Amino acid sequence: MAAAAAEGKYLSVVVHKAGDLRLENRPIPEPGPNEVLLKMHSVGICGSDVHYWQHGRIGDFVVNSPMVLGHEASGTVVKVGSSVTTLKKGDRVAIEPGVPRETDEFCKTGRYNLSPSIFFCATPPDDGNLCRYYTHNANFCYKLPENVTFEEGALIEPLSVGIHACRRAGVTLGSKVFICGAGPIGLVTLLIAKVMGASQVAISDLSASRLKTAKELGADFTVDVKNESPRELAERVKNMLGSMPEITMECSGAEPSIQAAIYATRSGGTVVLVGMGPEMVTLPVVSAAAREVDIKGIFRYCNTWPMAIAMLASKKVNVQPLVTHRFPLEKALEAFETTRKCIGIKVMLKCDPSDQNP
């Protein structure tokens, strides 16, 4: 056991408290009756992972005891629980990190993401899957087609945020869309909006390099955010698109950006708040109310993995350009620093020492 641990066979990335991130050796878990044991392959680092490391909490979710990070993940089934019939050893799967613990009113209506008792990877007190081996409910592990890579499987998690946002927004054929923020979530939202039929998409950001990536991924217009008021930014968007967008998806969480999102949206349109920012923000609600601009929120996603897998398998969506950095699990601390410094777009950790391929 000591020799195995020394080889890093059971490595996990664990946050203990704000500023305290460690690589630790943990024993291989046994799957329960409805679970599978997975040999993890690719796990993306999310902004929330970095936030728990830096601050020890996100809102009411507080790290009170050591927690394994990671929730954007894929791996291979190495053992199945006694009641599992849908998966077998050797299956390559993508993991949906949110698993309902009970069949409550939200589950019955298909909105299980809103269940207050839901298990969710790397949300206190639930452990994530940034480790060598991990057990998960088999019903929330989805087989990957042969032509979908492990990294694409891991990227289904952020892609799902984009799918859920576009569904809530009502993106359809011919939609004019404005996306605020060209970080990983803004970029996947761009990809999904285009594949769902948006005719024109404008996307804004402070970073020239991220806007360049957005253009490469299919953005029709890029908006470099300058030292201007939210109203002025909204006017620029209108001039670019030729008219005000029916849909705006705010992916930064920044107060001025949310204000610009409301001002920019056409009367009768929809603003979807995707980015998570301060708990309290000042918004031009009279502008929204008087113009019947609907403001909607999203919380994670639900019922998105099958659609995402179908999109990836049919090559309707290409997420590979989002992965700009790769690190072996042993270099997780370096990988987290890379993400914290906002270098590149998506940092991917490779958990299987015998297979570091995408």
Sequence and secondary structure as in RCSB ss.txt:
>XXXX:A:sequence
MAAAAAEGKYLSVVVHKAGDLRLENRPIPEPGPNEVLLKMHSVGICGSDVHYWQHGRIGDFVVNSPMVLGHEASG
TVVKVGSSVTTLKKGDRVAIEPGVPRETDEFCKTGRYNLSPSIFFCATPPDDGNLCRYYTHNANFCYKLPENVTF
EEGALIEPLSVGIHACRRAGVTLGSKVFICGAGPIGLVTLLIAKVMGASQVAISDLSASRLKTAKELGADFTVDV
KNESPRELAERVKNMLGSMPEITMECSGAEPSIQAAIYATRSGGTVVLVGMGPEMVTLPVVSAAAREVDIKGIFR
YCNTWPMAIAMLASKKVNVQPLVTHRFPLEKALEAFETTRKCIGIKVMLKCDPSDQNP
>XXXX:A:secstr
 HHHHHTTTTEEEEEEETTEEEEEE       TTEEEEEEEEEE  HHHHHHHHHSEETTEE  S EE   EEEE
EEEEE TT  S  TT EEEE  EE SS  HHHHTT GGG TT EETTBTTB    BSEEEEEGGGEEE  TTS H
HHHHTHHHHHHHHHHHHHHT  TT EEEEE  SHHHHHHHHHHHHTT SEEEEEES HHHHHHHHHTT SEEEE 
 S  HHHHHHHHHHHHSS  SEEEE S  HHHHHHHHHHS TT EEEE S   S     HHHHHHTT EEEE  S
 SS HHHHHHHHHTTS   GGGEEEEEEGGGHHHHHHHHHTT SSEEEEE  TT    
